[in-house]
Amino acid sequence: MTSLRDRGTVADLIRFAKESSDKLEASAYDVHGITTRVLTNSSRAARAVARFLQAFETGDDIRKCDIEFYLFFFDSLTDKMSPLPDKTGMLYNWGMLKVYHDDSLRYLTVDKRARVTADVAAGIGIGFAESSLLESDWLVTNLFFYPLWAQLLKVYGLFPLHAAGLASGGRASLFLGRSGSGKSTLSLNLVRGGFGLLSDDTVFLREAGDGVEVLSFPEEINVKEETIKLLPELSRVKKFNVNELRQKSSFSIEELYPGCVVDSSTPAVMVFPQIADSEETTLEPMAGTEALSESLRYGFFFLDPSTTRQHFYIMSLLANQASCYRLYSGSDQERLEQVVSELLTGHAEGSEGAGDESSTEENG
């Protein structure tokens, strides 16, 4: 990692923050070989990040890490805390969350309560937030910490994909869809049926040989109240973490199904699920080019022009490697599990032709 003394803007922010804080808590994480050290002046933020990255926490204090990320909380923000230069260009605007860039620096804002600056070349990020942000662990981890941290991971070859990942026999099915498309409920039903879980929301892709491997990011499972009522085994969960902002509750899947998490797998199927208004579950094969085009909205491309080319290449490898489908998931969960199992074994009705030579040629 580049010395902080050589990085100007970020180094100045870190020095200012350390002078304004009495004590920092440090934790270390090894995410598929990429090490991150998180330092914060908030015990609550430290706990939130530890739960968010619990699958990767290491007991060792990693001094020579790949990525270093500072999270500071104060009663109110000042002009010295991650100022946004006038010459920055906007990369992404999601209402309360915005991302900007200026050379190797990236800037993130969460409404008026948080500012983050990251130096992509140095692998360093620092964020300032009002203490009110601590009212929600999800705001701390998913909006304040995750977006620019994920960008720093991309520099090291880990590319996030907003998808659920289920594995069986070394082969993985990836389910790409927006919140509300049924990914978490589908994941729970498949894990209950014996599938291994990579994640119910986000996986990482990494180039492997002539193709792609999919890597786990096993966050807590997020479910709505109706899902809790629908699946009787969820009554055995001892503690749900309630997220009032998203009207969901989360829990560790290992509590119900110990050993179900799979570290990595080979993606064989890419599926775009929708909830059907019937019991019947049906499939429609997709050409690789169509799947690639639709998958781009789930690939976090907006965060950095410097890695977009490689990210697109990784996604094109995935669409070329996997058989691609639209899945209309019905209420008959037994049939849904059967359909996905058949996809992974290559015996699904209508599977012949999906991801075939013509779509391969189209993908280049």
C-alpha positions in Angstrom: 0.0 0.0 0.0 1.1 3.5 -0.8 2.3 5.4 2.3 -0.3 7.8 3.7 2.3 10.5 3.7 2.3 10.4 -0.1 -1.4 10.5 -0.6 -2.2 14.2 0.2 -6.0 14.6 0.5 -6.8 11.3 2.2 -3.8 11.5 4.5 -4.8 15.0 5.7 -8.3 13.8 6.4 -7.0 10.8 8.4 -4.7 13.0 10.5 -7.5 15.5 11.2 -9.8 12.7 12.3 -7.3 11.0 14.5 -6.6 14.3 16.2 -10.4 14.7 16.8 -10.9 11.2 18.2 -9.7 9.7 21.5 -9.6 6.1 20.6 -10.0 3.9 17.5 -11.2 0.3 17.4 -9.6 -1.9 14.7 -10.7 -5.1 13.0 -9.3 -7.1 10.2 -11.0 -9.1 7.4 -9.7 -11.5 4.7 -12.2 -11.4 1.8 -11.1 -14.2 -0.5 -7.4 -13.3 -0.2 -7.9 -9.5 -0.2 -7.3 -8.1 3.3 -9.1 -5.1 4.8 -8.4 -3.2 8.0 -11.4 -1.2 9.4 -10.7 1.5 12.0 -13.5 3.5 13.7 -14.1 5.7 16.7 -17.6 4.1 17.3 -18.1 0.8 19.1 -21.5 0.5 17.5 -20.1 1.0 14.0 -17.4 -1.6 14.8 -20.0 -4.1 15.8 -22.1 -3.4 12.7 -19.2 -3.9 10.4 -18.1 -7.1 12.3 -21.6 -8.6 11.8 -21.6 -7.5 8.2 -18.3 -9.1 7.5 -18.4 -11.9 10.1 -17.7 -14.6 7.5 -14.3 -13.0 6.8 -13.1 -11.7 10.2 -9.6 -12.7 11.3 -8.2 -12.6 14.8 -5.0 -11.2 13.5 -4.4 -7.5 13.4 -3.4 -7.0 9.8 -0.9 -4.2 9.6 0.2 -4.6 5.9 -3.3 -4.9 4.5 -4.5 -4.4 0.9 -7.3 -1.9 1.9 -7.6 0.4 4.9 -10.9 2.0 5.7 -11.6 4.6 8.5 -15.1 5.4 9.7 -15.5 8.4 12.0 -18.7 9.6 13.7 -19.3 13.0 15.2 -22.3 15.0 16.5 -22.2 17.1 13.3 -20.0 17.5 10.2 -17.7 20.4 9.5 -16.2 21.7 6.3 -13.0 19.9 7.1 -14.6 16.5 6.9 -14.4 15.1 3.4 -15.1 18.3 1.5 -16.3 17.8 -2.1 -14.1 19.7 -4.6 -15.9 21.8 -7.2 -14.2 20.0 -10.2 -15.6 16.5 -9.3 -17.8 14.7 -11.8 -20.8 12.7 -10.8 -20.8 8.9 -11.4 -24.0 7.9 -9.7 -27.1 9.5 -8.2 -29.5 7.4 -6.2 -31.3 10.1 -4.3 -29.8 10.0 -0.8 -26.6 8.3 -2.1 -24.3 10.0 -4.6 -20.9 9.1 -6.0 -18.4 11.5 -7.6 -14.8 11.2 -9.0 -11.7 13.3 -9.5 -8.7 11.5 -10.9 -8.0 8.6 -8.5 -10.2 10.0 -5.7 -13.8 8.9 -5.3 -16.3 10.8 -3.1 -19.6 9.5 -1.7 -22.3 11.3 0.1 -25.3 9.9 2.1 -27.8 12.8 2.1 -26.3 15.5 4.4 -25.2 13.1 7.1 -22.1 11.3 5.7 -19.1 12.0 3.4 -16.6 9.4 2.2 -13.4 9.9 0.3 -11.4 7.0 -1.2 -8.1 6.9 -3.0 -8.4 4.0 -5.5 -4.7 3.9 -6.3 -3.7 3.7 -2.6 -6.5 1.4 -1.4 -7.5 3.8 1.4 -10.9 5.1 2.3 -12.1 7.5 5.1 -15.7 8.4 6.0 -17.2 11.0 8.3 -20.8 10.7 9.4 -23.1 12.3 11.9 -23.8 10.1 14.9 -27.5 10.0 13.8 -26.4 7.6 11.1 -25.8 5.0 13.8 -29.5 4.6 14.3 -29.4 2.0 11.6 -26.6 -0.6 11.2 -27.8 -1.0 7.5 -27.0 2.7 6.8 -23.6 2.3 8.3 -22.6 -0.9 6.5 -24.6 -0.8 3.2 -24.5 2.9 2.4 -21.7 4.5 4.3 -19.1 1.7 4.2 -19.9 -0.8 1.4 -20.0 1.2 -1.9 -16.5 2.6 -2.0 -15.0 -0.4 -0.2 -16.5 -2.6 -2.9 -14.8 -0.3 -5.5 -11.5 -0.8 -3.8 -12.0 -4.6 -4.0 -12.6 -4.3 -7.7 -9.0 -3.0 -8.1 -7.9 -6.3 -6.7 -10.0 -8.4 -9.1 -13.1 -9.0 -7.0 -16.2 -7.8 -8.8 -19.5 -7.5 -6.9 -22.8 -8.7 -8.4 -26.2 -8.1 -6.9 -27.4 -11.7 -7.0 -28.3 -14.7 -4.9 -26.0 -17.6 -5.4 -26.9 -21.3 -4.7 -24.6 -24.2 -5.4 -24.8 -28.0 -5.8 -22.1 -30.4 -6.9 -19.6 -27.6 -7.6 -22.0 -25.8 -9.9 -23.7 -22.5 -9.1 -27.0 -20.9 -10.0 -27.0 -17.1 -9.9 -30.3 -15.3 -9.4 -30.2 -11.6 -10.5 -33.0 -9.3 -9.5 -34.0 -6.2 -7.7 -35.2 -6.2 -4.1 -38.6 -7.8 -4.0 -38.0 -10.3 -6.8 -38.0 -13.2 -4.3 -34.2 -13.9 -4.1 -34.2 -14.3 -0.3 -37.3 -16.5 -0.2 -35.9 -18.6 -3.1 -32.5 -18.9 -1.3 -34.1 -20.1 1.9 -36.2 -22.7 0.1 -33.3 -24.1 -1.8 -31.0 -24.2 1.2 -33.7 -26.1 3.0 -33.7 -28.5 0.1 -29.9 -29.2 0.4 -28.3 -26.5 -1.7 -25.2 -24.7 -0.5 -25.5 -20.9 -0.1 -23.0 -18.4 -1.6 -25.2 -15.4 -0.7 -28.8 -14.3 -0.9 -28.0 -10.8 -2.1 -24.4 -10.2 -3.3 -21.7 -12.4 -4.7 -18.2 -11.7 -6.0 -17.0 -12.7 -9.4 -13.3 -13.4 -10.2 -11.6 -14.4 -13.4 -10.4 -18.0 -13.3 -8.6 -19.4 -16.3 -10.8 -18.9 -19.4 -13.9 -18.3 -17.3 -15.3 -16.9 -14.0 -15.6 -18.3 -10.5 -18.3 -17.0 -8.1 -17.3 -16.3 -4.5 -19.4 -16.1 -1.4 -20.5 -13.0 0.5 -22.7 -14.5 3.1 -24.4 -11.6 4.8 -27.4 -12.1 7.1 -30.5 -13.2 5.3 -33.1 -10.4 4.9 -36.7 -11.4 5.0 -40.1 -9.6 5.2 -42.7 -10.4 7.7 -44.8 -12.4 5.3 -41.8 -14.7 4.5 -41.3 -15.3 8.3 -45.0 -16.4 8.5 -44.6 -18.5 5.3 -41.7 -20.6 6.4 -42.3 -22.5 9.7 -38.6 -23.1 10.4 -38.0 -19.4 10.9 -39.8 -19.7 14.2 -36.6 -21.4 15.5 -34.5 -18.3 14.9 -33.6 -16.9 18.4 -32.9 -13.4 17.3 -33.9 -11.3 14.3 -32.2 -8.0 13.7 -35.0 -5.6 12.7 -34.3 -3.1 9.9 -37.2 -0.6 10.1 -35.9 1.5 7.2 -36.3 -1.5 4.8 -39.1 -3.1 6.7 -37.2 -6.3 6.9 -35.5 -8.5 9.5 -32.2 -10.3 9.2 -30.7 -13.5 10.7 -27.7 -15.8 10.2 -28.5 -18.7 7.9 -26.0 -20.8 9.8 -28.3 -20.7 12.9 -30.8 -22.8 11.0 -28.6 -24.8 8.6 -25.0 -25.1 10.0 -22.4 -25.7 7.3 -24.6 -24.6 4.4 -22.4 -21.7 3.3 -20.2 -22.5 0.3 -17.0 -20.5 -0.3 -16.8 -20.7 -4.1 -18.3 -22.4 -7.1 -18.4 -22.4 -10.9 -21.4 -20.5 -12.3 -23.3 -22.7 -14.6 -26.7 -21.0 -14.7 -27.8 -17.3 -14.6 -31.4 -16.7 -13.8 -33.6 -13.6 -13.8 -36.5 -14.4 -11.4 -39.9 -12.9 -11.2 -42.7 -13.9 -8.9 -45.5 -15.5 -10.9 -49.2 -15.1 -10.0 -49.8 -18.8 -10.0 -48.6 -22.1 -8.5 -46.7 -23.0 -11.7 -43.0 -22.3 -12.2 -41.9 -21.8 -15.7 -38.6 -21.0 -17.6 -37.8 -19.1 -20.7 -34.3 -19.5 -22.2 -32.4 -16.3 -22.9 -29.6 -15.5 -25.4 -26.3 -14.7 -23.8 -26.3 -11.1 -25.2 -29.7 -10.5 -23.7 -28.6 -11.8 -20.3 -25.4 -9.7 -20.5 -27.4 -6.6 -21.3 -29.8 -7.1 -18.4 -27.2 -8.2 -15.9 -25.2 -4.9 -16.3 -27.7 -3.1 -14.0 -26.7 -5.5 -11.2 -23.0 -5.1 -11.6 -22.2 -1.9 -9.7 -20.7 -0.4 -12.8 -21.4 3.2 -11.7 -18.7 3.4 -9.1 -15.5 3.8 -11.2 -14.5 4.3 -14.8 -11.1 2.9 -14.2 -12.4 -0.7 -13.7 -15.5 -0.6 -16.0 -13.6 -2.2 -18.9 -12.5 -5.2 -16.8 -15.8 -5.4 -15.1 -17.6 -5.6 -18.4 -15.2 -8.3 -19.5 -15.9 -10.4 -16.4 -19.6 -10.0 -17.0 -19.3 -11.1 -20.6 -17.4 -14.2 -19.5 -20.2 -15.0 -17.1 -22.9 -14.6 -19.7 -20.8 -16.8 -22.1 -20.1 -19.4 -19.5 -23.6 -19.8 -18.0 -26.9 -21.0 -19.4 -29.3 -18.1 -19.1 -33.0 -18.0 -18.3 -36.0 -16.0 -17.1 -37.7 -17.8 -14.2 -41.3 -17.2 -13.3 -41.4 -18.7 -9.8 -44.8 -20.0 -8.7 -46.1 -20.7 -5.2 -45.4 -24.5 -5.5 -42.0 -24.5 -3.7 -41.4 -28.2 -4.3 -41.7 -27.6 -8.1 -39.5 -24.5 -7.9 -36.8 -26.5 -6.1 -37.1 -29.3 -8.8 -36.7 -26.8 -11.6 -33.6 -25.2 -10.2 -32.1 -28.7 -9.5 -32.7 -29.7 -13.1 -31.1 -26.5 -14.3 -27.9 -27.3 -12.5 -27.9 -30.9 -13.8 -28.7 -29.7 -17.3 -32.0 -31.5 -17.7 -34.4 -28.7 -17.5 -37.1 -28.7 -20.1 -36.2 -26.1 -22.7 -32.6 -25.8 -21.4 -31.1 -27.0 -24.7 -30.1 -23.9 -26.7 -29.6 -21.6 -23.8 -26.0 -20.5 -23.7 -25.4 -22.4 -27.0 -22.8 -21.7 -29.7 -24.9 -18.9 -31.3 -25.1 -16.9 -28.1 -21.4 -17.6 -27.5 -20.6 -16.1 -30.8 -22.7 -13.1 -30.0 -20.9 -12.5 -26.8 -17.5 -12.6 -28.5 
